[in-house]
Every structure is written in C-alpha cells, then in structure tokens.
Amino acid sequence: MGKYFYELTLAARRLVMDMFCLKSGETLIITADTESDMEVVRATASAAFSIGAKPVVITYPAPLGVGKAADSMLAVDALTGALQGADAWVEFNNQWMLYSTPFERAMASNKKLRYLCLVGMDADMMVRLIGRVDQQKLSNFLHVLADKTGAAKHMRITTPAGCDLEFEINPENKLSCDDGNAEKPGMHMLGGQICFVPKLGSINGVLVFEASVSPVPGIIHEKVVLTVEKGLIREIQGGVEAMEFKSWLDSFHDPAMYRLAHGCYGVNPGAKVTGNVLEDERVWGATEWGIGYLSESDAPMEHFDAPSHCDGLCMNSSVWLDGEQIMDRGKFIEPCLGDMARALGRE
C-alpha cells in the first residue's frame, strides 16, 4: 500500500469524473514512461474502470528528451494509432509527449480527443493539486483573472529578483484558462494556470528565472538572467546553471529555441516548487515563460516550429494590466481577485 492510498483514490475519481467527465464505454488512454509514478497510473485506470469506461495503459522506456526531441525514441506510429482511436488521453509521462509528433498527429486527426497534460504527476502532487483543491472556486477565480488579462492591451511583469518585461497582448493569439475541466475535445492542462501568448515581437526587457527551469537544469540555486529584445533571447547571464541552460538551448542548433513562446500565471493553491514543471508553473503568485516550440493553435499568425520547448519560473511576480497593478510580489491586490484568492486560502 503506497503513500496517500486513500486520498489518491479520491483524487483519481475527481480526475476521471469531475475533470474528464468520462462516460461509461469511453476509452481512456493513459500514457506513462519508466519514470512515472505507477500508483497514480493504477489509481486512475481503476477509477475509470469503476464507472464503466475502458482504460488502456501504455508504458514505455523514458526518452532522453521531451517534445519532438523524444521522437527518435518513441514508437511514433503505434502511439499515434492508439491515440487516434481514444476518447480521452491523460499523459503521466515524466518525459512528456506534449508537442511530439504522436501528439501533433493525434490532435490533428482525432477531433473528439480530450487530452489532459499531467506530466510527472506523483501521488503527493495529485492529492495536493487535485484532491484537496476546491476546483469550482479555483475555476471561478481563474476565469475572472483570464477575462481581465484578455481585455488588456499592454502588460508588465516584474519580480524582486530583477525581472522586468513589457509587451503587448495579441487578441488573435490563444489565451488558455486551465481550470482543470477536460470535458470538451482539445488540449487541457492541470487547473491553476492561465497561459497567454503576447504579440511576440513586442516582448522586451529582462527575464529572470528562479527556482526551476525545465527540463534543464531543473531546480536552480542561482538566477538565470535573459536579455530579451523583440521576443528573442539576446544574452544569457548567470552561474553554472545558466551556462548549462544555454548549452542545452545551443545543442539543438536551431535559432527558434531562443524565441519566447508564451507567458503564464501560476495560481494553484496547493502547488510548491518541486522541480516538476507541471507543478512549478502553477506555484501561487509566480509567472512562467515558455521558450521554443509554439503551436499554430496557440498563435495562428505567429507560430513557429522548434525541436523542443522549455519553461522557467519567475517567483513573487508583480503584474500591471494597462497600467493598473493587479498583483504585488505574488499577492493579488485588485479587490475582486483579492477576495476570491482569500476564499481559496491564499492572498
């Protein structure tokens, strides 16, 4: 009997019933690699089976990269074929398939597929981020914040560590409100994040990563400082971890790996920095930036291909929308958002 045996059962049922709204007879594909927490996999498969659904678990050796960088180590055609016939797909892989070739093919051809990205999910995370969170209150908060952000034309983000970025919001690009609801076809994420894609050429300033950069180098102990001009990383400064990050970007020999792809708010009340990107980018009061691959569905006019994707964390963020400050060092100071945050046990 593993850790959180009883609590994990409840969290898995909430995942299957409240987030996927899975129905009897539907097929749920569960993908995992050899770095995945199999207790989470088994609990989810059991929960799906208990309501009459048809769970199918696919486990394979962990690739040495993520996204398209994993393609050469994946059974691309076999995975694509399985996903093309599924009603729902939850990804528990530690080395994620998100943005890989099987992912792209399945999402393009299977119009009924509901994909939920829960990469690297373990029992502790599943209990804290799903089982113990009031999903309805969190959803309400997220949609208010998303509406305010989507209505703005200009955004500025700073942090005590020295981050200071300004950019324009592009209404044609996708603004994703990840409230955990995966009932409708398409790509869905764990609740507690809002992802926005700015007008990419308008992003200027200094981007400072703290706490973690995923997948490389992971947990960091020194700041990684990026100088950004018109959406492109022009310089990377810092210590050993910054140089490790730069070497990883350089290893792809592709200038697209130096392009900012999206920004996000992190607002899951149960999240903490663990080195797992799924959780780190949902840490309350943080903002996160993705670099590299950007899909056409996210930015119809500005998308670009890249061999991989990475994400870095900016802690205790302050945010201004059209000159109005809504966050101050990780705390929501706009009155409506502040009240809703306190209802979730946060500020």
C-alpha positions in Angstrom: 0.0 0.0 0.0 1.6 3.2 -1.2 1.6 6.8 0.2 -1.8 8.5 0.3 -3.5 5.3 -0.6 -7.0 6.5 0.4 -6.5 10.1 -0.6 -5.2 9.1 -4.0 -8.3 7.1 -4.7 -10.4 10.2 -4.2 -8.2 12.3 -6.3 -8.3 9.8 -9.2 -12.1 9.7 -9.1 -12.2 13.5 -9.2 -9.8 13.4 -12.2 -11.9 10.9 -14.1 -15.4 12.1 -13.1 -15.1 15.8 -12.4 -12.3 16.8 -14.8 -12.7 14.4 -17.8 -16.5 13.8 -17.1 -15.7 10.3 -18.5 -18.7 8.3 -19.5 -19.3 4.5 -19.5 -18.0 2.9 -22.6 -15.5 5.6 -23.4 -11.8 4.7 -24.0 -9.2 6.4 -21.8 -5.6 6.1 -22.9 -3.1 6.5 -20.0 0.5 7.0 -21.1 3.4 6.6 -18.8 7.1 6.1 -19.0 9.5 4.3 -16.7 10.0 7.4 -14.6 6.2 7.7 -13.9 4.5 7.1 -10.6 2.7 3.8 -11.3 0.5 4.2 -8.2 -1.1 7.3 -9.9 -1.5 5.3 -13.2 -3.2 2.4 -11.4 -5.5 4.6 -9.4 -6.6 6.4 -12.5 -7.1 3.3 -14.5 -9.1 1.8 -11.6 -11.3 4.9 -11.3 -12.1 4.8 -15.0 -12.9 1.1 -15.0 -15.2 1.6 -11.9 -17.5 3.8 -13.8 -17.7 1.6 -16.9 -15.0 3.3 -19.0 -12.3 1.3 -20.9 -8.8 2.3 -19.6 -5.8 1.4 -21.7 -2.4 1.9 -20.1 0.7 2.4 -22.4 4.1 2.3 -20.7 7.4 2.7 -22.5 11.1 3.4 -21.7 11.6 7.1 -20.7 13.0 9.1 -23.7 16.1 11.2 -23.2 14.2 14.3 -24.3 10.8 15.9 -24.5 8.5 17.1 -27.3 9.9 16.3 -30.8 13.3 15.7 -29.2 11.8 12.4 -28.0 10.5 11.3 -31.4 13.5 9.1 -32.2 12.9 7.1 -29.0 9.2 6.7 -29.4 7.1 4.2 -31.3 5.6 7.1 -33.2 3.2 5.2 -35.5 1.9 2.8 -32.8 1.3 5.6 -30.3 -0.4 7.7 -33.0 -2.7 4.8 -33.9 -3.7 4.2 -30.3 -4.4 7.9 -29.7 -6.4 8.3 -32.9 -9.0 5.8 -31.5 -9.3 7.2 -28.0 -12.0 9.4 -26.5 -9.7 10.8 -23.8 -5.9 10.8 -23.0 -4.1 11.6 -19.8 -0.3 11.9 -20.0 1.6 10.9 -16.9 4.9 10.6 -18.7 7.8 12.3 -16.9 9.5 12.9 -20.3 6.5 14.4 -21.9 4.9 13.6 -25.3 3.4 17.1 -25.4 4.4 18.8 -28.8 5.9 15.5 -30.0 4.9 14.0 -33.4 2.4 11.5 -32.0 0.8 14.4 -30.0 0.5 16.6 -33.1 -0.8 13.8 -35.3 -3.4 12.7 -32.8 -4.6 16.2 -32.0 -4.9 17.0 -35.7 -6.8 13.8 -36.8 -8.8 12.8 -33.7 -11.3 15.7 -33.3 -13.1 14.0 -30.4 -9.9 13.5 -28.3 -9.7 15.2 -24.9 -6.0 15.5 -23.9 -5.0 16.3 -20.3 -1.4 17.0 -19.6 -0.4 15.8 -16.1 3.3 15.1 -16.9 5.3 13.8 -14.0 2.3 13.6 -11.7 3.0 11.6 -8.5 0.8 10.7 -5.6 1.7 13.6 -3.4 1.1 16.1 -6.2 -2.2 14.5 -7.2 -3.5 14.8 -3.7 -2.4 18.4 -3.2 -3.2 19.8 -6.6 -6.4 17.9 -7.4 -7.8 16.0 -4.3 -7.5 18.9 -1.8 -8.4 21.8 -4.1 -11.9 23.3 -4.4 -12.0 23.1 -8.2 -15.1 25.2 -8.6 -13.7 28.1 -6.5 -10.4 27.9 -8.4 -12.2 27.8 -11.7 -14.2 31.0 -10.8 -11.0 32.8 -9.8 -9.1 31.7 -13.0 -11.9 32.9 -15.3 -12.1 36.4 -13.7 -8.3 36.7 -14.0 -8.3 35.4 -17.6 -11.1 37.9 -18.6 -9.1 40.8 -17.1 -5.9 39.8 -18.9 -7.6 39.1 -22.2 -9.2 42.6 -22.1 -5.9 44.4 -21.6 -3.7 45.7 -24.4 -0.4 46.1 -22.5 1.2 44.1 -19.7 4.2 44.5 -17.5 5.7 41.9 -15.2 8.4 42.4 -12.5 9.9 40.4 -9.7 12.2 41.2 -6.7 14.9 39.2 -8.5 15.1 41.8 -11.3 12.7 40.5 -13.9 11.2 43.4 -15.8 9.3 42.6 -19.1 6.8 44.6 -21.1 4.8 43.5 -24.0 1.5 43.9 -25.9 -1.3 41.4 -25.7 -2.3 40.0 -29.1 -6.1 39.2 -29.1 -5.6 36.9 -32.1 -3.4 34.6 -30.0 -4.8 32.0 -27.7 -5.4 32.8 -24.0 -5.8 29.5 -22.2 -7.6 29.3 -18.9 -6.6 26.0 -17.4 -9.3 25.3 -14.8 -8.9 21.5 -15.0 -12.1 20.9 -17.0 -11.3 18.4 -19.8 -14.9 17.7 -20.8 -14.6 19.1 -24.3 -12.3 17.9 -27.1 -8.9 19.6 -27.3 -5.8 20.1 -25.2 -6.2 20.7 -21.5 -3.9 21.3 -18.6 -4.0 20.9 -14.8 -6.1 23.5 -13.1 -4.2 26.6 -11.7 -2.6 28.3 -14.7 -3.5 30.9 -17.3 -1.4 30.9 -20.4 -1.1 34.0 -22.7 0.7 34.4 -26.0 1.8 38.1 -26.4 2.5 39.8 -29.6 5.8 38.1 -29.8 7.8 40.9 -31.4 6.7 43.3 -28.7 8.4 41.5 -25.7 11.3 43.5 -24.4 13.3 43.7 -21.1 15.0 41.4 -18.7 13.6 37.9 -17.9 15.0 36.3 -14.7 14.3 32.7 -13.9 14.4 31.5 -10.3 13.6 28.2 -8.5 13.4 26.0 -11.6 14.0 25.7 -15.4 12.6 22.6 -17.0 13.7 20.3 -18.4 17.3 21.6 -18.0 18.8 22.3 -15.5 15.8 21.6 -13.3 15.9 23.1 -9.7 18.2 26.1 -9.8 20.0 27.8 -6.9 21.3 30.9 -8.9 19.4 33.3 -11.1 19.3 32.8 -14.8 19.2 36.2 -16.4 17.9 36.6 -20.0 18.1 39.8 -22.0 15.1 39.8 -24.4 14.7 42.0 -27.5 11.6 41.8 -29.7 10.8 38.3 -28.3 14.3 36.9 -28.9 16.8 36.0 -26.2 19.9 38.0 -27.0 22.1 37.1 -23.9 22.1 34.6 -21.1 23.9 35.5 -17.8 24.4 33.8 -14.5 26.5 31.0 -13.0 27.0 27.3 -13.8 23.3 26.6 -14.1 22.8 29.5 -16.6 25.6 28.1 -18.7 24.0 24.6 -18.5 20.8 26.1 -19.7 22.5 27.9 -22.6 24.3 24.8 -23.6 21.0 22.9 -23.7 19.5 25.5 -26.0 22.6 25.6 -28.2 22.5 21.8 -28.5 19.5 21.9 -30.9 21.4 24.2 -33.4 18.1 26.0 -34.1 17.5 29.7 -33.5 13.9 29.0 -32.8 15.0 27.7 -29.4 15.8 31.3 -28.5 12.3 32.6 -29.1 9.9 33.3 -26.2 6.7 31.3 -26.9 4.2 32.2 -24.1 3.8 33.5 -20.5 1.6 32.2 -17.7 0.2 33.0 -14.3 0.6 30.3 -11.6 -2.3 30.1 -9.2 -2.9 26.6 -7.8 -3.2 27.0 -4.0 -1.6 23.6 -3.4 1.4 24.0 -5.6 5.0 24.3 -4.4 8.4 24.2 -6.1 9.4 20.6 -6.6 11.4 20.7 -9.9 8.4 19.2 -11.8 7.3 21.7 -14.4 3.7 20.6 -14.1 3.6 21.9 -10.5 6.3 24.6 -10.6 4.5 26.7 -13.2 1.4 26.7 -11.0 3.0 28.0 -7.9 0.8 30.7 -6.4 2.0 34.2 -7.3 4.6 33.1 -9.8 4.7 33.8 -13.6 6.2 31.4 -16.0 7.7 31.7 -19.5 7.9 29.1 -22.2 10.7 29.1 -24.8 10.9 27.2 -28.1 8.1 25.4 -29.8 4.8 27.3 -30.3 1.8 25.6 -32.0 -0.4 27.0 -34.7 -3.4 26.6 -32.4 -1.8 28.9 -29.8 -0.7 31.6 -32.3 -2.3 31.3 -35.7 -0.2 34.0 -37.3 3.0 33.8 -35.3 3.5 30.1 -34.6 6.9 28.5 -35.2 8.4 25.1 -35.1 11.2 24.2 -32.8 12.8 20.9 -31.8 11.8 21.2 -28.2 10.3 23.5 -25.5 11.4 24.6 -22.0 9.8 26.6 -19.2 11.3 28.8 -16.5 9.8 30.3 -13.3 9.6 33.9 -12.0 8.7 34.0 -8.3 6.7 36.6 -6.4 5.6 38.4 -9.5 4.0 41.9 -9.8 1.7 42.5 -12.7 0.2 45.6 -14.4 -2.6 45.4 -17.0 -2.8 48.7 -19.0 -1.1 50.4 -16.1 -3.3 49.1 -13.3 -1.5 46.8 -10.8 -3.3 43.6 -10.0 -0.5 41.7 -8.3 2.2 42.8 -5.9 5.0 40.4 -5.2 2.8 37.4 -5.6 -0.3 38.8 -3.8 -3.4 39.8 -5.6 -4.2 43.4 -4.7 -7.1 44.0 -7.2 -10.2 43.9 -4.8 -12.2 41.3 -6.6 -9.3 39.0 -7.2 -8.1 39.5 -3.7 -11.4 38.4 -2.2 -11.5 35.3 -4.4 -7.9 34.4 -3.5 -8.7 34.6 0.2 -11.6 32.2 -0.4 -9.0 29.7 -1.7 -6.9 30.2 1.3 -4.4 32.5 -0.4 -3.8 36.2 -1.0 
